[in-house]
Amino acid sequence: MKLKLIAGFALAISAGLVTNGQAQRRQLARTSDTVVTNYSYHDAFAPFFYTKNGTDYRSAGGQPGAKYWQNRADYLLNAKLDEQKNEITGNEILTYTNNSPDKLSFIWMMLDQNLFKTDSRGSAIVPIGGSRNGGRGQVFDAGYKIKAVKVLSTVGQKTTVTEVKYLINDTRMQVYLPSDVAAGGGQVKLQIDYSFISPEYGSDRMGILQTKNGKIFTVAQWYPRMCVYDDIQGWNTLPYTGPGEFYLDYGDFNINITAPASDIVVCSGELLNPQEVYTAEQQKRWAQAAQSEKTVIIRSASEVTDPKSRPAGKVELTWKFKIRSARDASWGASSSFIIDAAKMVLPSGKKSMAISAYPIESDSANAWRRSTEFVKKSIEYNSKKWYEYPYPCATAVAGAPGGMEYPGIVFCGYTAKGRGLWGVNDHEFGHTWFPMIVGSNERMYGWMDEGFNTFINTLSTADFNNGEYKAARAADMHQIGAFFTAPTLEPILSYVDNLKERNNGTLLYSKPSAGLVLLREQILGPERFDLAFQTYINRWAFKHPTPDDFFRTIENVAGENLNWFWRGWFLNNWRLDQGIRTVTYVKNDPKQGALITIINNEKLAMPVIMDIKTVSGKVERIKLPVEVWERNTSWTFTYPSTEEIESVTLDPDHVLPDFNSANDVWTKAK
């Protein structure tokens, strides 16, 4: 049944409004024109949302441009763990490729461990009672000790080593090069020798957990990392102060970690020498796990305290790993690890394994025994839905951090169990897609990884074991919408470090996720949204998109101008308040149709959903597009009734973020 829409002077003659039509039009026009609301269609539907037009680097359609470029950082990393001192001593050989159109006379690197120095910027801004600075008031020998920075130059068979000048400022290091790195593919190779003491609780991103069978080291931000030089702002050198995450270039990693022989080491990427670091029996189990859909125990709880579960005759062992096309790498080490694993089934048939490493304390009530199952199911779903998992392994490590993600490895709270363990594993490995594959700038746009990931978590959770952990009932967006659009909140499109600490969870995670749910379920529909979202991931896989690149891609693939949506939900903190003004009848006769007038009271525009119930009990769902608000603050339409209306209810399922439900229902006078 089609509706005849009318607004202002636009009455539909086909609705039967022939007699006294001019009078009806004038009356409705006066009603519309005298409405006083906070809504402005000029603001909501204003043109020129984007910051600039397309360029050679980034197209107006949201794709990487014909001359898009990004630099590359390849690493050879050697590290040694001293468990007694909690010290990591490292040697890094960095090969940096300058694909930019600019020559570079210096480079910038991040020294994230310097956050834990007592005089760091991050330490200065920790609130009273806060725990970002190493956690819980820890005082220790914090930060990097840079022992040498050298440039390696190879001509033929001869390599020249030149010590170079560098300047450390807070969490950044500027390295002055003896000669420019040429534009368009020039390279420089650096060797950096360093050490640092691991914090016990490193801003919930790394740390040390004491268990009854030994310490668990979860090690991250453990080597000087390249800052990104891009086409947006050149060097990205925002200091690391704790809440903002990371922005990193891609490259290949070869990693050698030396640890006590009693330890098992897990790391980003593929283990290259299992025959040197696992027992013969463990190697057999490893091979079995690589072919098994069910979890296989590699080292059991009963074996943790058995010296025979480690190779004999060695004081320390060196574990060798590699990972390709990654933006970072992290690792964990402990003598207390139970290890289990299973095969992951990826769409292309490529081999990959889900692995879990956890202490006996995490094995109570079989809690972490489901970890590998969770990792496997999460990654298999997202690989099929969005983009195939790119790494040979996915390892979940139980430790001090509550939840933190790195390529191919995540750290999760060791006490998590059941729904909580599913949630943290699913979320942290969901970060494989954002930002490990789609490499957005987390330091500036945290919502582009946390929010997008929270969104895909809603779908993977609904899918897991036919909804084992799915919410019992749908979220009430009226209640949530009131919270999401509270006047005390900053906009989503705010610099991460500018957000009030209590607002991070809302503005980085839940509100952007809810926005994508709205876009998928209420505005575009799943088919159009999913294609656009998949296209965004494929276009920007292993590249560096900006918010404009995301917005433009969704619009161009879906074929919709969504400026009004981006402007209201992301750029501003606008509220939604749709209401019912009046219900009357054509010529006062319900048999000739009902005239229903709705109003938009606040700044945010949204489509309209309503249920119309007649006195006989018939209920019809009506949907109006957002365009009814494109040049109106109120809107009147005809409903082809043949009897009186009993009630009209706006957004009956509470799927829109309307913060004021009081004006959503009109009921026939008794």
N, C-alpha and C positions, 0 to 999 in steps of 0.2 A: 504494500500500500504506500503510495508516494505522498509526501507532504508538499503542500503549497506554501512556500516560505514567503513571509511578508515582513517588511521592516520600513518604518517611516512611510514614505509615499508609495512603496513598492507592494501594494496589495494585489493579490492574484485575482483577476476577473474570473478565472476558472474555479475559484473557490465558492462561487455563487454570490460574490459581493458586487452585484450589478446595481441594485436599487440603493440609492443614497451612497453610492461608492465614494463620491468626492467627500462627503461628510465623514464617512468612515476613515478615509485617508487623512483628512485634516486632524481628526481626533487622535489617531495613532501617532501622527507626526508630532503633535503637541506633547503627547505622553512621552515619546522618545526624546524630544529636544529638551524637556525640562528635568530629565534625570540628572541627579548629582551623584557622581561616584568618583572613586580614585583612579578609575581605569581611563587610559588614554590610548586609543587605537593608533594615534600618530606615534606614540612611543613604542608600543608593542610591535607594530608592523612597519617601523621606519626602515628605509633602505640603508645600504652601506654598512652592513654589520661587520664585514671583514676588515682587517687592519690594512691590507694592501691587495692590489691585483696580482695575478699570477706572474711568475718570473721564470727565467731559464732554469732556475734551481727547483722551484716548486710551482706546479701548474695551478691554474684557477679551478681545475676539476678535482684537485686534491691528490694528484699523483706526484711522485718525484719528477722533476722537470728533465728536459733533454740534457741539461748540463749539471744535473745533481751530482754532488760529490760528498764524500766523507773520508776522514783520515782513518788510519788503521794502526793498531797497537798489538804487536806480537810479543809474547813473554816466554823466557826460559827462567823458571823460578826454582831456586834451591833453598830449602829451609831445614833447620835442625831445631828440635824441641828439647829443651832442658826442663824436665818436669819438676825438679827440685826448686829451681828459681822462677818457674813459670815464664821462662824466657824463650823467645824465638829469635834465632840468628839467621839472617837471610842474605842471599846473593841473587841479584836480579840482572838479567840481560834483556833489555828492551830494544826491540826494533820498531821504530816509529816511521810510518810512511805518510808523507805530506801530499795528499791528492788535491789540496786546495789550489786556487789560482794565485795564492800569495806565498812569497818566500818567507821563511821563518828564521829569525836570528836568535830566538830563544824559545824554550818550551816551558809549559806549566805542568806541575804534577801535584796530585793530592796526597797529603800525609795525614790520613784520617786518624791514626793513633794519637796524634797531637791534641785531639779533642780532650784527652784525659790528663793533659798537663794542667796544673793548678792555675796557670795564668792564661789559659786558652779563652777565646771568645765564648765558646760553649759553656765553660765553667762559670764564666761571669754571668750568664743569663739563666742558669738553673734556678728555679724558684726555691724559696725556703721549703725544705722538706722534699725537694725533687731528687731524682736519682739518676739523671742522665750522665752525670760526670763520674763514670766508673762505677756508680751504683752504691747506695747506702753509705756514703761518706768515706769510701775507701781512699786511703792516702798511700801512694806507692810511687815507684820510679817510673813515671808514665811517659809515653810518647816515644817517637823514633829517636834513635841515636844513629845519625847518618855518618858512616865512617869514611866513605869516599864516593865521589861521582866521577866517572871517567867516560870519555868518548872513545869508542873502538873504531878504527879506520882500517879497512883491509884493501890492499892493492896487490893483486896476484896472490902469492902465498904468504905475504907479510902483513901482519896486523900491528898497527901502532896504537898504543894506549896513551891517552892524554887526559890528565886530571883537569877538570874544568871548575870554574867558579859557579857557586850557586847561592841563592838567598832563600832562607826559610822564614816565612811569615805565617804564624798560626798553623793552619792545616794545609798550607800551600807551599810549594817549593818552585822557585823559578831557576831554571838551568840556562846559563849563558853558553852558547855554542861557539866553537872556534871558527865556524863558517856557516853560512846560511844553509838551511835545508831547502832545496830547490822546489819550486811549485810544480804541480802536475806529476808527482810520483817520486820526488826526492826522498832519501832515507837518511836517518841518523840512528846509530846504535850506541846505547848507553849501558854501562855496568855500574850498578849501585850496590854497595855493601852496607848493611844496616842491622839493627837489632831493636827489640822492644820487649818490655814486660807486659804480658797479657793482663788486662783488667779481669777481676772476678766477675764483673757484670758490666759488659761494655755497651751501654746505651740500648740494651735489649737486642743487640745484634750479634754479640759474641760473648764469650766468658768461660768460666771454669766452674764445674759442678763437682763437689766432693761426694763420692759414693763409698759404700763400704768396701768395694773392690778396686778403688782407685779413682783418680780424677778423670773427668770428661772435659777435654779441651774442645771447644767449638771456636774455630779460628777464622776471622774475617777481617777485611780491610788490613791485610797483613803484609802488604808490599806497597811501595810507592806506585800509585796508579796515574796514568795519563789523564789530564783534563781534556775535555773535548774542545776542539777548534771547529766551529761550524759557520754556515752561511747566515746565521741569524744574528749572532753577536760576537763572532770571533772566539777568543778564549773564554770559556765558561769557568770562572774561578771563584764562584760564591763559596765562602768558607763553610766547612762542615761544623754545625753547632749542635747537632743531635736529632732534631725532628725531621729535617729535610733528608731525603735519601740521595740517590746517586745518578749520575749521567756519565756514561762511559762509552768509549769506542770499542769496536769489535776487533777480534784477532784470534790467533791460535795460541794455546797455552801448553807448554811442556813443563811438568811439575815433578820435582823430586823432594820427598819429605823424609828426613831421617828422624827416627823416634826410638825409644827403648824397645827392645825386642818383645817385651811383654805386652806392648800396645798393638791394637789393631787401628789402622788409619783408613779413613774413608775420605773421598775427595770428589770435587767436580770431575766429571769425565770418566774415561775408561781406565781401569787398572791394567797396566802393561806387563807386570811381572808377578802374577799370582803364585807361580811356582817357587818364588824366592821368599814370599812373606806369609803364605798359608801352608798348613800341613798337607800331606798327601790326601788324607781323608777329607779335609776341607775343600781341596781342589775338586775332588769327585762330587761333593755336594754342590759346589759352585756350578759345575757343568750340568748337574741334574736340574738346578734351579733355572738355568738358562733355557731349559726346555719344558718347564713346568708351569701350568696355569695356577697351580696351588702353591702356597708358600712352603719353601723348603728351609729347614734350619741348617745354617752353615756352622755356627758355633752356638751350642745350647747353653741354657742357664747352668746346668750341672758341670759344664766344661769350663766355665769362666775361671774357676779357681784351680783348674787342673793344668799344671805346667806343660803337660803333653799337648795342650791345645794351641801351643805356639811352637814354631820351629826351634829346635835345640841347637845349642852351641854358639849362640850369637848374643852379644850384649845390646846391639842395636841393629836395626834394619832400615833400609831405604826403600820407600814405596814410590813407584813411578806411575804417573798418570798423564793423560793427554785429553784435551777437549778442544774442539774446533769451532770456529765462528761463535765465540763466546765473548761476553763483555766483562767477565770477571771469573774468579775461581775462589773457592773456599774449601775448608777441610775440617775434619774432626779426628781426635785420637784419644784412645783410652784402653787401659787393661781390663776394663769392666764390661766391654761391649759383648752383648749377645748379637749375633748377625743372622738375619734371614733374608730370603730373596725369592723372586718369582719372575717369570717371563711376562713382558708386556706385549700385547698384540697390537701392532700399529697398522694403519690402513695400507701402506705400501708393502708390508711384509718385512720391513727393516727390523733388525733385532734390537731389543732394548730390555733392560732389567729394572725392576723395582726392588729396592734394597732398604732395609731398616737396621739401625744400630742403636741399641738401648741397653741400660743396665738392668740388673735384677730388680731394682726398686720400681722400674717401669713395667715389670712383668707381673705385678700383683693383679689378681683377678683377670689374668690374660689380656690386660689392657692393650699393651703395645704389640701383642701377637697379631692384631688385626691391621697394624700400620701398613705392612706391605700390600695387603688387600686394598686398603684405602688409596694408597699411592697409585697402584695399578689401575683401579677403576676410574679414578679422577683423570689420570693422564690419557687413558684409552678413550674416555668420553670426549675430552677436549681436542684430542688429536683427530677424531672423526668429525667433530662438529666444526672446528675452526681451522686448524693448521697442525700438521703432524709434528709430534715431539721430536726435536732435532738431535738429542744427545743419546749416547749408548747406555747410560745409567741414570737412575733417579733415586737418590739416597735421602732418607729421612733420618735425622739424628736427634735422639732425646738428649736434652742438655739444659743449660741455664736459661737461654733465651726463650721467651714465650712463643715466639714464632718469627722467623726471619728467612728470607729467600735469597738464593744465589743460583747461578746456572748449574743444573744437575744435582743440587744438594740443598736441603733446607734444614733449619734447626727448629725444633719444636719442644714445648715444655714437657719435661719428663713425667709429670704427674697427669698429663692429659689422658682421657679414656673415653670410649664410646663415641657419642655424638660430638663431644669436644675434640677428640683426636681426629675424627673424620673432618671436622670443620677446619682445624689448623692445617692438617696435611693437604686438604683440598685447596685451601686458600693459598698456602705458601707455594705449592706446585702450580696453582693457577697463575702465579707470577711468571711462570715459564713463558706465557704468551704476552704478558705485560709486566715488566719491561724487558725480559730477556730476549724475546723474539722481536717485538715491536719496541724499539729502544727510545722511548720518550725521555724527556728531561724531568726526572723525578724531583730534582732539587727545586725546580720552579713549578712543575705541574704534577703534584703528587696524585691528584685525582685521575690522571690519565693512566696510572698503573693500579693504584689501590681501588679506585671506583670501578674501572672496567673489570678488574679481577673479581671484585665483590659481585658484580653483575653476572659473570659467567659461573660463579659459584652457585647462584640461585638455580641455574639450569642443571649443573652437574649434581647438585644435591637432590633435586627432584628426580633425576634419573637413577641415582645410586640405589641398587637393589630394589627397584620398583618403588622408591620413595621411603626407604627405611627411616631416614632422618628428615623427611620433608615435614614442614610445619603443619600442625593439625588443622589450621585454618588460614585463609588468606589474610594478609596484612590489611589493617584498616587505614587507608591512606588519608582519611579525614583526620584521624588522630596523629598519624605520623606527619602528614602535611603541615599541621599546625606547628609541630616541632621543627621540621625542616625549614620552614619559612619564618621562624621567630625573628622579630626585629633585632635581636642581639647577635644574630649570626652574620658573619662576613659572607660575601659571595663565594661560590666555588672557585671562580677564576681569581683567586688571590694567591700571592706568593706564599709558599708553605710556611716559611718562618714568620710571616705576619699574622698567622692565625692564633687566636687564643688557644692555649693548650687544650682546654676542655672541648673545643670545637673541632679538633682534628678528626676524630672518629666520624663525625657527621659529614664534614665538608670534603674529606678525602675518600671516605669509604661509602657510607650509606646513602647520602643524598645523590652523588653522581650515579650510583647503581640504580637507585629508584628512578632517576631520570631516564636511564636506558630502558628500564622496565616499562615506564610510561610510553616511551617512543616505540618500543616493540609491540606492546600489547594494545595500546589505545590510539596511537597516531598512525603508524605505518603498517602495522600488522606483522606477524612473525616472518612471513615469506620475504617481504621487501626488506625488513630490517636485517634479517640474517644474511641475506646476500650482500647488503651494503657493509655490514660488519666484517664478514669474511673478506670482502674486497679490500677493506682498510688494512686488515692483518696481512694479506698477501702483498699489497702494494708496499707496505712499510716494514716487511720482515727484514730484520737485521739492518734497519736504517733508523733515521732520527726524525720522526714526525713532530709537528707542532699542533696546538689546538686547531688552528685554521685548517691544517691538512686533514684532520679528523672530520671537522664540521663539513668541509667541502666534499669530502668523499661520500659521506652519508647522504648529503643532498643530491649529489650528481648521480649516484647509483640508484637511489630510491626515487629520484625524479620529483622531489618536493623542496620548496623553499621553506626552510625551517628556521629562518632568522628569528622569528618571534619566539620560538622555543629556546634556542641557544641564549637569546637575550634575556629571557625571563628566568630561566632555571639555572643557567651557568654564569652569565656575565653579571646579573643582578640577583638580589635576593627578594624577588617579587612574590606576593601572596595571591592565592586564588580564593575568590568568594563569589560563586554563582548563586543566584537566588531567583525565586519565582515572585513576580510582581502581581500579576492578575490573571484570572481565568474568566473569560466572558463568552457569550455566544453570538453568532451572527444573527442579527435581527432579534436578539433575545430568544432564539429558538435553538435548543441543543441539536435538533435534527438537521439543522443547516450547517453545523460545524462549530467548533470551539476556537476561540482566539486566546492563545496562551502567550503571555509576555514574560520573558526572562531578562535578567539583568546581570551584568558583570560589575561587581562592586570594587574589585581591587585590580592591581596592575597586571597580574598574570592572566594570559589568555589560554584557554584549553577548549577542546571539542566539548560538546554537550551530550550527555546521556540522561535519558529520563524514562520512567515508567508512567504510563497513563492508564488509570483504572476507571472503568465506567461503572455506573450503579448496578449493572447486571453482573459485575464481577470479572468482566473481560479485562485483561492486562496486556498492553502492547508496549514494547521497548522501542523508543525513538532515539536516533542518533543524528546530531547536527554537526557539520564540520566546523573547524575553528574559524573559518572564513566568515561566519555570521558576526564575528567581532571585528572584522577587518575595517569597518567604517561605522560601527555602532557601539553604543554603550548598553543599549537594551535592544531586544529583538522579539518581534511578534510573528508567530506563524499560525497557520490554520491547521487544526486537527480535524479530519473529516468524521466527526462524531455523528452518531444517529441517536444518541441518548445522552443524559446528563453525565458529567464527569464526577466521579466519586473522589479521586485524588490524583495529584501529580507529584511525583518524587524525582528530584534531581539526583543523579549519581547514586542509584539505589544500592549498588554493590560496594560503594566507597572505594573506587579504584582511582579516583582523581584526588589531588592534594588540596581539596577544599577545606580550609581551616574552620569555616563557620557553617555548621550543619543546621543551625536554627532556622534558616530561611530556605531550606531545601524541599520542604513539603507544603503543598497546598491541599486543603481538605474542604470538601463541600460543606457549607453551613447547614447545621441541623435545623 
